[in-house]
Amino acid sequence: MINFRWHRFWSIFQARNREFYRDWGTLGWVFLFPILMVIAFGYIFNLDDNQIYKVAKSGTSTLAVSEFFQYIDVETADEGIEKLKKHRVDLYIEDDKVWMNDTSLKSKTAIKLLQAAGDDQPGFTVGKVDGQLVRYVDWLFPGILCLNILWMSLWGVGWVIVRHRKLGILKRFKASPVTAFEYLLAQMTSRMLVLILCGVMVFAGAYLLNPFPVEGRLLDLLIVYSMGCFCHAAIGLIIAARMSSEELANGILNLITYPFMFISEIWFSLEGSPDWVLGLAKLTPLWHMVDGMRRIMFEGAALSELWLGLVIFSAVTVIGLTIGSLAFRWNPES
Amino acid sequence: MQAVLKIEKLEKRFGKLRAVRGTDFDVHAGQCFGLLGPNGAGKSTTIEMIEGIITPDAGHILYKGKPFDGSGREEMGVQFQSTSLLPKLTVRETLESFSLMYRKRVPIEELIDLCQLREFQHQRHEKVSGGQKQRLLLAIALCHDPELILLDEPTTGLDPQARRHVWDIVNSVKKRGKTIILTTHYMDEAQQLCDEIAIMDHGQIIARGSPRDLLQEHCKQTVVYLPGKEAVDFVKGHPDVFGAAFETGEGIEIMTTDLSRCLEALSQSQLDISQMNIRQSNLEDLFLTLTGKGLRG
């Protein structure tokens, strides 16, 4: 049976909140990080024209194959145009018609490349996708919010616990009636409260400055975001359960975050990647968080459509808290 | 009278080091029990096993006749030799935070007065002096009005005035009938505060009793101190006359039961005895007699 007393949880929760909001450096970084990342990556990706362009294709096109194009077969025109709207591809070619996204610099560059292919190139007409378009920076934004969660949850919860253990703070708690579960839940909740609040403020601020499409319900978005926060913090709890070396914790946290970052479609779409990469991506909670937020924002998806991600978030949170509490070590010597 | 705390055959190893070797003792209600010994004697390991911080390899710890488990923490107040606290909190907030962890709570104002924290209660605990921090840690140990209080070297590193402040607090807690276990390597502290002491060395208790009984039983000698290297060489050269003698930095201490014979031998020597000092033996001498080394060695 779980030994839980509200007053003990509250004592740690309150102390951690005070510690956090008095740490101006960390607090500022939590708010600044996503904004800086969106600006930086939006700029870098828009500048970069020396790369492979993803081109969706259906029908029997005889347009020249460019060395800069990676072709991705799609079943229907709707599918191709949908991918183009959401920056998953840069062009869509159907027979002799090429569709471009006017809000994407990459799409504009790709069409220029196609036009410059020479006299051998059969004639084609250019169409522009219409309706509410998703700019790259819009598409990037939920990914960056999730990336912020990945860093802040793992380091803000996992690494902090390791530091508390190393400093002997946990040893003092062990001599009190506070249980491992109460301590971990308080740590996690305290940090999550800040991250959720930060997420809401950054989201609102970004929307006011530069409105982006939000097709789905904001409450659904908040639920996916919050559950994703708890899930990633729970991963941090497992890592921090017994370790007392900050260096080792750092290494392991990096080992987790980097693959998560690159296969979760934060910066670029995995469209056209081998199936095993996509399969691997779908095993990570971060991918489900990013995908869930984008689908709510740009496709108007309901929570029921994102059930798999929500089940993964809940399961990882429960497993993380359970393993973290059972395997928890208060002091390095015990 | 039943012991509040009973320790039976307690053992702890750290790798090849046998830190505590079959330690037995019991502590009665309202008693201040002192564990004395040099650094590395096993005092802190013993007390941390009682606190539940370290798991013993063998032996039993019985609190009020029952094996100690987590529930006992509500009745136990602990002050570690060194403690880190959650950063960026004020003294008062830290105290409130710990107080909230317990079912029973002493009013914060009462604790602040008892441990004289009022003057710096709104300062961050990282910024207060060593003596003030020790008083805060003592206040944390007392915040839930515990029955049993474990103090691990509560005055180490403090100046004489700060030490006396801590002693005053411990004495006032004693007067309330609380049971205290205290580790120290300050003999004057043990003599001031403890009703009973146990001297530990190499993980074992080598003597136990009230300070007065122990001195009467083991240490009836008078201590004669002589400064200078010549004195050291002379005394060491006549072990049949002087018996037990210990070098103390710049001189030598002779522990004798026959003071007149000792003085006669010294007066017949060529030594300058104008700086000679004679005193009754104390707990420090008792420790020297029992173990052959100084308490802070």
Interface residues (C-beta under 8 A of the other chain):
Chain A: N3 H7 R8 W10 S11 I12 Q14 A15 R16 R18 E19 R22 D23 H164 L167 G168 I169 K171 R172 K174 A175 S176 P177 V178 T179 W330 N331 E333 S334
Chain B: F14 E51 G52 I53 I54 T55 G70 R73 E74 M76 V78 F80 S82 T83 S84 L85 L86 P87 K88 L89 E93 T94 S97 F98 S99 L100 M101 Y102 R103
